[in-house]
């Protein structure tokens, strides 16, 4: 998705890093729910939860990018993508920002090659959910 | 008058008539003198003309009118040859394209003056448009059109039924709601047991019965005969046979058997691809067949059988067959598999290498079966439907692709088991029986566990090992297992505990879970626990 001044992002932190995700990808922010394990799954997929009858995979982004497992999650960020059911366990929900709050952009400089937004109060790694699910599937098949 | 409100109905009804025309032409090609088929073709063209004219689609109405006139001339005694079938099929294709255009907001295209001129000029006695001459296809003359056996296509009396068109999304919602009701019923069942209230228990029993009836009705509404997707195959086979210069007799049986629409929607393309493969790689040219001592006309068939709550679809040809050794050699040469590994595979496993992405043994890439990108998709699709595909073949004699599928994938009966920290569900269709075996009843032969059942040796594998998960601690003197059968071979699957049978609503797996091999869905039990459904047959194969 294009970055513009009108584009809004949700800031959250997990595994000691701050991330930004385009709000168009956000479906719901949920409390933590009972997780059920997935057979043969890598450690970055913690399990599945039942959110109003919809099953969502609980994804440990911190483990995936190599900064260790999330120690104390507080929320699940359910993403909205076609034929996909993925929630990210987050340690802290921060705030919503708009594109014009981004001071500068550093391409592929952050964790796992993510683009980094430089903000007035620090930086945030831009999460591209579509790219994320593609690379995740490749690693699962491999 | 604003006719736009009738557009959906127009499109759906014209498409029905066009399907019928396509089917009837193939029937007429096999029996050119059949009066009932000629009359039916005339009526279908007439209906399309009337509907198109009333909606103001002039080009479509003119073309249908031309086809109607042509069939009227045939009714009056006009001699016909294969040119007629080509013209009618060209008309059907042109009208289909017009309907597509109309559906996309167009007015039905730019007309079909050339085709109308061909239709008007058709007269085999003067040599105009006969035997495919105007299409300039010499190979069309050289190869005989396939004989299509369509026993049910003619002479049927139509029964007027009270029907109503309904959007498929509504059917999907209905099924989902019914599925959720099944889950809620199980939750209430658990509560009713702890309450120990007789009235509540009886009400629960009645509720369960009503939900079962509702489920049966919803499933019945969703069932669609396989013929909905196979009716295009006679035309496809005809065209491919002409294109490749092969002679083919094509037949279908059992296609009236009904499957859930969610399965049918995914089954059309895999079946078409298997048929194309049979034509392209299986069936030989007439000269090759004669040299091999066979009749020059090849045979391709689709046979469908129902076996309890499963359906078996067999796509059979009497072509050159598949040599497993040739497949294995090709796979090694292409780097699909290591030579050492290939030498350890059984003949069946070697055959299934054709389902590896990018595999193709064709000497050249053809337009018929493509670039070998299809069979992997075929197998993956069948597996995603909790089905299995196997190949039976005899070099020189032919091949049969066998697809075994459930009739429905939405609400199924499962066996609940535990393996390590997991509770898992195994579809009952994959479970022959369950057993408890004493330790001394399991023997080690060649380092593999086996036991004897009905005087036959049955190998044992553990579900934990199959799924590559940690097994739980073994307690007691007995082992719990269920027996599954794959291609006539029984296999004992050891689990930590057998929990019992239950009816469950299957939730399909979305990304990224859909990338997991061996899991075909998930379900929510009455206590809210999420349990994965194991695709045991494909996991073992």
Interface residues (C-beta under 8 A of the other chain):
Chain A: X34 X36 X37 X38 X39 X40 X41 X45 X48 X49 X50 X53 X55 X57 X81 X83 X84 X85 X86 X133 X136 X137 X140 X141
Chain B: X180 X421 X422 X424 X467 X468 X469 X507 X510 X511 X512 X513 X514 X515 X516 X518 X519 X522 X524 X528 X529 X530 X531 X532 X534
